[in-house]
Amino acid sequence: MKKFIAWQIGPSLLIGALGLLLLIGLIGGGNQQTLRSETASGGSICSPSGDYDKDKIDEVLERAGAFKGKRAAFEHASAKHNVDPVLMIAISIHETAWGTSRALLEHNNPSGQMRGNQIIHFDSLEDGLEMTGQTLNNLWNERGLNTIEKLGSAYAPVGAGNDPTNLNIHWVPTIHKFIEELGGLSGGCEGESVEGDLITGADGFVVPMKNFTITSHYGPRWGAFHRGIDLAAPEGEPIYAAKDGIVTRSEYHFSWGNYVTITHEGGATTLYAHNQRNVATVGQKVKQGELIAYMGNTGHSTGPHLHLELCLDNSLAQDRLVDPYPVFFGNK
Ligand SMILES: [Zn+2]
């Protein structure tokens, strides 16, 4: 009987603990940790180039308890799980009351991850960040909760039964403030474009990278069929939308690695594969020249490059593919 009661009240105790954690977070994030940058708009800023401000991040982490000096650990976990490092840092700071919560100090658990009614114990901060990355990837990329507001509705729902004092109402504005303080997200700037800097091809397409070497052409290759063209560059080179369109895929594939597809007006679809990290999310409207991913070496790839395909429709069927070269570079 005792056990049964314990099981029954377990979740509400936990919820209380989470609330307390949030409360501590708010107090901890209050006076002496006052954020210095408050923009008039109140919205989070973002980086159209996809960069993030490493100096600002280091500055913030310096006063974030156990996260001090841990930027590389955040970068590693966020790259692996295709989430914005700035987002991961902002949430981790909030959930751990500036790197001081017991969950973090005793369990290496930066985001309050629970199993049943137990806070999950990790052997290292790296392991804890790994799980945080997985969770954020699931919410942001797979479930499409790809704004702070949408994420907050799942992470800290306002009016939830487990939030009697309405602390969750602070989650979204607090995360926004932290993101600002950290120098802004590394992507998600709607309408920003570097279109003018990109090589113009035919049919309104531009070459989706600024710096590259063509290393492989479309057609039969090594007894197989190469479905696109390969553009090599050092890892991390930004990849831009070749034309306005809607992002129809942004996910991992065993062969393409992290890849994005954009379906353009009329149905033609471009595919960008082997990315280090995807920035664009499914359903997002992108403008030509807008950052969509960083070039990488994921999936079946023998070196950093962009594998670029052009399909007449969104099927990606081999008999609907066309040689991208004449479209992007003309019949030279
Ligand atoms: Zn290729």
Boltz pocket constraint, residues with backbone or C-beta under 6 A from the ligand:
constraints:
  - pocket:
      binder: B
      contacts: [[A, 216], [A, 226], [A, 227], [A, 228], [A, 229], [A, 230], [A, 306], [A, 307], [A, 308]]
      max_distance: 6.0
